[in-house]
Amino acid sequence: MVGSQRFGNPGATPAISANGTRNGIVWLIDTKTWNGADRPAVLHAFDASNVTRELYNTEQNSGRDRVGKTLRFTIPTVVNGRVYVDAKGELDVYGLLVGQALSPVKEEDVPVRARPH
C-alpha cells in the first residue's frame, strides 16, 4: 500500500513504533530541500497497517505543536512513548496527553541535557 503524502528532496526516513504487535505507527519528518528556506519541520504519524491514513501531524494544531526550524536528514526517535525531533537549536519532545492526540511535553518535564541552550 502506498500513501499519498509526498516528501521533497531529501525525502523522509521512517521510524516505527508499536505496542507489541499492535497499534503500529510510522513516524516521518517533512524537512526542507537542499536549497530551501528555513521553515518549521512537520512531524507526521501514519497508521502502519494503512499508510494512507494519517493519524497526526504537528501542523494540525501548530500553535501548540509546531516543530522548530527544520534540519535536513532528520529522523524521529521514539523512546518510552515519546517522539523526539531535533530541530535547529532545539530538541522537540512529543508525548500523549490523556484523551488527546500527541502534543509537546513541557520544558520542565524534559531532562536538562535535552533542553535547548
N, C-alpha and C positions, 0 to 999 in steps of 0.2 A: 504494500500500500504506500502511496506517495502523497505527502501533504502538499497543500497549495502555497504555503509560505515560501518566499524566495529570499535568500540571503546573498547580498552582493559580495564582491571580492573583499576579503579572502574566504568567504563562506563562514560556516559555523561548525564547531566540533561539539558533538553531543556529550552530555553526561547523563547517566541513567540512575534513577533511584527507584526503590520499591519497598514495600512492606513484605518481606519474604518473597513469595512468588505472586503477590497481589499488588494492585494499585501502582503499576509501573508508570513512571513519569520520565519523559525525555526533556531535558533542560538544554536550551541553546541561548547564546547571546548574539544579538544582532549588533555588529560593530561598524566601524567606518571603512570606507575604501582607502586604498593606499594614499591617495591624494585628496581625500575628502576633508571637509571642515570638521573641527571639533564639534561633537554633539553628544547627548546622553546615549549610553548603551541601552539596549532593551533586552531584558531577560524574558524568555518565553518558556512556558511549560506546556507540553503536549501529552495527551493520553498515549502511553506506549503501545496499547493494543489497537489504537486507531489514531495514527499521527495526523490525520486530517482534522482532528478535534483539539483545538487549542483550549487549554484549561485556564490559562492565566498569562498575562504579560504585564510588565511594570508600567506601561502607559495606560492601562485601564483606569488607574487612579494615580495619575502622575504627580499630583500634589502630595500624596503620601508615599508613593513607591518609586519614584524616578531614580534611576541609577545615575552615578556621576558620569563625567566625560569619558567616552569610550577609549579603550586601548585595542589595538589590533591583536588578533590571535588569542583572545581571552576565552578561557574555558571555565564554565561554572564548576564549583567544587561543592559537593553535597556531603555533609557530615552531621550525624546525630540529629536529623530532621531540620537542618538549616542549610540554606544555599548561600554560598559566598561568591561575590562577584568583585573582582578587582577593577578599579577604575583609576583615572588619573588622579594621584594624590590621596586616594581613599580606598577603603575596603567596605563594600556594602553587604550587609548580612540580612537575609530574609528567613522568616520562620512563620509557622502557623499561629494565627490568632484564634481564639475559641469562637467557633461558629462563623468564621470569615475566611476569605482567601488569604494568600500569603501577603505579608507586609514587612517592612523593615523592622529590625529589632532596635530598641532604644540604645543610644550610645552607652549609657551607664551599664547595660547588660552585656556589652561586648568586652572581652578581656582587654586590658590595657595594651598589650602587644599588637592587637589587631586594629586599634584606633588610628585614624589618620593623624599625621603630625602637623 
